[in-house]
Amino acid sequence: MSKPTARPIVLAVLLFFSLSYSLTAVAASSSPKVIQLVEVSSIEKTTLTISWLPTSDDNTAHEDLVYRVYLSKKADFLPDKASLTQEKAGAMSANLTGLTPATTYYVVVTATDEDGNVSWSNRLEGKTAAFNPKRTAVQVHELPANQFAKSAQRFKAGDYLVSRENGGMLRKIDTASRARQSTPAQHGALNELFSELAFSSTIKLPDLPEQL
């Protein structure tokens, strides 16, 4: 009877380590987690601002992940070199300029780790503003509350007076209060103030996970 050889045992050991290494390599080369694209907004007619939540990767730090922003006027576009508009490492937002006013754009963002693995975001749309924000001459003046009456005549009608005292005060100067040098009786409203400052924005938000 021939003596058993150690060769099958050696081959089995080599096979075991080979499989272990392969599995480890596969695990190490996994893609970054899926990106959550959360906002596409526009204040100026040729600009879009894109925002996303930071993703993570097993082997690449967030600041080393390369984010690429793809933009198109077609909803079903496939991201490629032609639609690539910006590339930034460790970013969470991007400003895209030189766009067409009052136009709907579709956005996709990818993240690439140091091993070249890529993950994709959801697809989100946003529309550029039709006009740039109107610049108005409305002024907001912060003063002590006891100086509101004296200051009513110093500033023009339509301006706002604010104070941090008494829990916060916001008053709008009208013509009558200027004439009698009294504290403006008209309470200012924040929504009115923002309206007069003419901020405009088109924002699209997706459904976010409940844990957020």
Summary of the structure (lengths in Angstrom):
residues: 212
radius of gyration: 29.7
end to end distance: 71.1
largest distance: 122.5
contacts: 564
relative contact order: 0.16
helix: 23%
strand: 28%
